[in-house]
Amino acid sequence: MRASAERIDGIETSGLLPQVAEPLARAREQLRSVTGALDAAASAAKVAPGLLGSDGPRSYLLMIQNNAESRASGGIPGALAVLTFDHGKLTLGAQGSASGLGVFFPVFPADPEQAQIYSARLGEYMHDVNLTPDFPTAAATAQAMWEKRTGQQVDGVLSLDPVALGYILDATGPVRITDPGLAAAAKIGLPTELTGKNVVQTLVSDVYAKIERPELQDAYFADVAKEVFGALSSGKGEARGLIKGITRGAAEGRVLVWSGAANEQAIIANYPLSGSIAGKSVAPAQFGVYFNDGTGAKMDYYVKRTVQLVKECTGDDYGQVKVRITSTNTAPADAATSLPAYVTGGGIFGVPAGTVQTNVIAYGPVQANVETATVDGTKTDFAAHRHADRPVGTVTLTLAPGQSSTVDLTFGKIVQHTEPTVVVTPTVQPVKDVIMATENSACGAGT
């Protein structure tokens, strides 16, 4: 297939009649698509058996990233568990929580570029390992933290969010929460049966609103994990639907994989599944927009966002792209009193209850520059950095209930001649509602 694609790509089309050139162009696109799919399948065939324990048991730290409190790669790592694969058989081992691991001192070192952007907290708390959007960095630190605190070695790190769990439950069917210690959950309005339709609201909102004690929240999350992965290990559900759900989660950045084996990670790093911000998995004109909560609360369930790229012509060989992020705090006007203090943060970190503070981070393509920032059309200060030769601009946004605001970060010196794309921190919103079509501002009609 690759040889066919290369042959057809080598055909000069300038002298061809439209009746020949047009089907040739369609054939090129089809061959590229098929070749890409076969490349991915070949890579999976190389690494999947080993990852699933064909050569001996493999253990992975599972992080469930909770979108109620944003982190760059999804949400705060709340529930933790160890998954073991032995010749394809899945078992759930030790469970815990990020808060249960405590504070690490001395901190695990981060590379200087990332420490400057995201602070030393990257290596101080499990809650903060994914302040960086680079999942290989976050995963390696999470592995080190787990092994240091528990003494249990793991071969890699897997990550899911509640939306991805919902996709899995769509395939397995409902699971029941059977732990006798959580029998009281039904009395306070939490479901004892989770489905693909109710799992997100339950884990991202209702648990925090109806269970005040963090240790009981952790117990509920642990039982959910036990039941979901128990259903998987028993073979419950239809395989095609399960693969479809996991594939969808991976495409949306909700399923991430990191292997501690360098030869395996070298292959995984070629694909978005790796969550890398640099390397072959990143398109030449790719932008990234990431969110880190600055409230110290669980208010991101109420924040709705859209992200759009606006292309602007500069009259020279370079282009400009404006990254436009609009955020709205949909919490009720009386959120300060109607929502629990654990959800609002209660003002502990200097943010008024009901208000949401977010660190908005935008990455541009390699060799570009971040030039200006505005909030609601007014020029504002921003922090400019570089990470893996990509420009990074950060702006802090604070929204009271009902308030909406738009941040524009303009990137210049765009030398890539391919259409720009953007990846965004996965939230509780469907991706189709977050990422808007690219607009050609000064260059002509929108696309």
Beta strands, then each sheet from edge to edge (+ up, - down):
strand 1: 58-71
strand 2: 74-86
strand 3: 89-97
strand 4: 156-160
strand 5: 175-176
strand 6: 193-194
strand 7: 256-259
strand 8: 286-293
strand 9: 303-313
strand 10: 319-329
strand 11: 356-363
strand 12: 369-375
strand 13: 378-379
strand 14: 383-387
strand 15: 390-399
strand 16: 404-414
strand 17: 421-424
strand 18: 439-440
sheet 1: 3+ 2- 1+ 4+ 7-
sheet 2: 5+ 6-
sheet 3: 14+ 15- 11+ 8- 17-
sheet 4: 13+ 12- 16+ 10- 9+ 18+
end
